[in-house]
Structure formats: C-alpha cells, structure tokens
Amino acid sequence: MIQTYNPDFKSDIVEKLERQEFMKLMGFQVTSIEVGRVEGELLLEQRHKQHKGFAHGGVIATLADIVAGFAAVSLVPKDHHVVTAEIKVSYFHPGVGDKMLAKGYVIKQGRKLNFCEAEVYVVKGEEEPLLIAKATTSMATITPEDIARRMSSAS
C-alpha cells in the first residue's frame, strides 16, 4: 500500500514546482497532485520539436522524469528530497499533435528508493490521447542526514 509521510504534500509540491526553472522554461504545467500520482500537460510548440517535426525525445523524457519524480515526492517526509537514480524511456510513436499529457505514479514504495512509472501521451485535435512513451524510474530519497553527511565530508 502506498502512503504519504507528509500530510502537506500538495502544498509542498506546489512550492517546489515554483523553483523548477527548466520545467517553466519548457512550459510544462502540473494539473493534478495526488498521493503517489502526478499529472501535467505541455502545449506542443515548435521549440519542443526535433528536425522531423516530432516532439523531441528529450522533451518527452523530461516530462516523464518530472511527473514520476514528483509522484515520489508526494510520499516522502517534508524534510526529505527526491532525485532520479535511474530512468529508462521506451518510445512507441512519434509525438505529433497539439499537446502532450504526462502521468507519473509510484508502483513500489521503499524507504530509500521509490519505483515509478510514467506515461506520456500526445493529443491531436479531438482524437483520443495516444500513448507515445513509457518510462520506468528509480527515485532515490535523500534524507537530512544524507545532506549533512555530504556537507561535512566536503569540508
């Protein structure tokens, strides 16, 4: 069973999203925050595309990383942090459409690692969203003790 160790996870995630400069640069917006699940969308613009006119694979991977990472953030205590330890993205279809939707969720909660998945869809006009990529990730939890240990060893 997935559970949160931070009753204020939604407001904490909103606060952390304000400091996500790369996400803002891309134009990605988080639209839903739940325990172990985060979703968002990106209006697909020319700047997000590669030379053939498809959504760039790096953009797709970034969206998957953001939603999977924040899904893990929703579970950890307030003073803990989450970083990506591993990500693998499988691409199924070219990203051609008006916007992309990303859904990230925790599939196995752990003390030091949360195993997550993310799905990225493209939406074209009134058509049903098309799954264009799926990612599996390992999100590492960084505790205040981990940070203190790293700071003291750097001195």
C-alpha positions as CSV (number, residue, x, y, z in Angstrom):
1,M,0.0,0.0,0.0
2,I,1.3,3.4,-0.9
3,Q,1.1,6.1,1.8
4,T,2.5,9.6,2.3
5,Y,4.7,10.6,5.2
6,N,3.9,14.3,4.6
7,P,0.3,15.4,5.2
8,D,1.1,18.7,3.4
9,F,2.5,17.1,0.3
10,K,0.3,19.0,-2.1
11,S,1.3,22.5,-0.9
12,D,4.9,21.4,-0.6
13,I,4.9,20.1,-4.2
14,V,3.3,23.4,-5.4
15,E,6.1,25.3,-3.6
16,K,8.8,23.1,-5.1
17,L,7.3,23.5,-8.6
18,E,7.8,27.2,-8.3
19,R,11.5,26.6,-8.2
20,Q,11.5,24.2,-11.3
21,E,13.0,26.7,-13.7
22,F,13.6,24.2,-16.5
23,M,10.0,23.0,-16.3
24,K,8.8,26.6,-16.5
25,L,11.2,27.2,-19.5
26,M,9.5,24.3,-21.3
27,G,6.0,25.5,-20.5
28,F,5.0,22.3,-18.6
29,Q,2.1,22.7,-16.2
30,V,1.3,20.2,-13.4
31,T,-2.5,19.7,-13.4
32,S,-3.1,17.0,-10.7
33,I,-1.3,16.1,-7.5
34,E,-2.4,13.0,-5.5
35,V,-0.7,10.6,-3.2
36,G,1.8,8.7,-5.4
37,R,0.5,10.3,-8.6
38,V,1.2,13.5,-10.5
39,E,-0.1,14.6,-13.9
40,G,0.6,17.5,-16.2
41,E,0.4,18.9,-19.7
42,L,2.5,20.7,-22.3
43,L,1.2,22.7,-25.2
44,L,3.4,21.3,-28.1
45,E,5.2,24.2,-29.8
46,Q,7.9,24.4,-32.5
47,R,10.6,24.8,-29.8
48,H,9.7,21.3,-28.4
49,K,10.2,19.5,-31.8
50,Q,13.1,17.9,-33.5
51,H,14.1,18.3,-37.2
52,K,11.3,16.0,-38.5
53,G,8.6,17.9,-36.6
54,F,8.1,15.3,-33.8
55,A,8.3,16.1,-30.1
56,H,11.9,15.8,-29.2
57,G,12.8,12.7,-27.2
58,G,14.5,14.8,-24.6
59,V,11.3,16.7,-24.0
60,I,9.3,13.5,-23.6
61,A,11.9,12.1,-21.2
62,T,11.9,15.3,-19.2
63,L,8.1,15.2,-18.8
64,A,8.3,11.6,-17.7
65,D,11.0,12.4,-15.2
66,I,9.1,15.4,-13.7
67,V,5.8,13.5,-13.1
68,A,7.5,10.4,-11.8
69,G,9.8,12.4,-9.5
70,F,7.0,14.4,-8.0
71,A,4.9,11.3,-7.6
72,A,7.7,10.1,-5.4
73,V,8.0,13.5,-3.6
74,S,4.3,13.1,-2.6
75,L,5.3,10.2,-0.4
76,V,8.4,11.3,1.5
77,P,8.6,13.3,4.7
78,K,8.6,17.1,4.3
79,D,12.4,17.5,5.0
80,H,13.4,14.8,2.5
81,H,14.2,15.2,-1.1
82,V,13.9,13.0,-4.2
83,V,16.4,12.7,-7.1
84,T,16.3,10.5,-10.1
85,A,18.6,7.5,-9.7
86,E,17.6,5.8,-12.9
87,I,15.3,6.3,-15.9
88,K,14.5,4.3,-18.9
89,V,12.2,5.6,-21.6
90,S,10.6,3.5,-24.3
91,Y,9.2,5.4,-27.3
92,F,6.2,3.9,-29.1
93,H,5.0,6.6,-31.6
94,P,6.2,10.0,-32.8
95,G,4.9,12.9,-30.8
96,V,2.7,14.7,-33.3
97,G,-0.2,16.8,-32.0
98,D,-1.3,19.8,-30.1
99,K,-0.3,18.9,-26.6
100,M,1.3,16.2,-24.5
101,L,-0.1,14.7,-21.3
102,A,2.2,13.1,-18.7
103,K,1.1,10.8,-15.9
104,G,3.6,9.6,-13.2
105,Y,2.9,7.2,-10.4
106,V,4.7,5.2,-7.8
107,I,4.3,1.4,-8.3
108,K,6.5,0.3,-5.3
109,Q,7.3,2.5,-2.3
110,G,10.5,2.0,-0.5
111,R,12.5,3.6,2.3
112,K,15.4,4.7,0.1
113,L,14.0,4.1,-3.4
114,N,10.6,4.5,-5.0
115,F,10.0,2.7,-8.2
116,C,7.8,4.7,-10.5
117,E,6.4,4.7,-14.0
118,A,5.4,7.5,-16.3
119,E,3.3,7.6,-19.4
120,V,3.4,10.3,-22.0
121,Y,0.5,10.9,-24.4
122,V,0.0,13.2,-27.4
123,V,-3.3,14.8,-28.1
124,K,-4.2,15.9,-31.7
125,G,-7.4,17.8,-32.1
126,E,-10.4,15.9,-30.8
127,E,-8.7,12.5,-31.2
128,E,-8.2,10.2,-28.2
129,P,-4.8,10.7,-26.5
130,L,-2.2,8.4,-28.0
131,L,0.4,6.8,-25.7
132,I,3.8,7.7,-27.3
133,A,6.2,6.8,-24.5
134,K,6.5,5.0,-21.2
135,A,9.3,5.3,-18.6
136,T,10.4,3.3,-15.6
137,T,12.3,5.1,-13.0
138,S,14.0,4.6,-9.6
139,M,13.7,7.7,-7.4
140,A,16.2,8.0,-4.6
141,T,15.2,9.6,-1.3
142,I,17.7,12.0,0.2
143,T,17.4,12.4,4.0
144,P,18.5,15.4,6.0
145,E,21.2,13.1,7.4
146,D,22.4,12.3,3.9
147,I,22.8,16.0,3.2
148,A,24.6,16.7,6.5
149,R,27.0,13.9,5.8
150,R,27.8,15.2,2.3
151,M,28.3,18.7,3.6
152,S,30.6,17.6,6.4
153,S,32.7,15.4,4.0
154,A,33.1,18.3,1.6
155,S,34.7,20.5,4.3
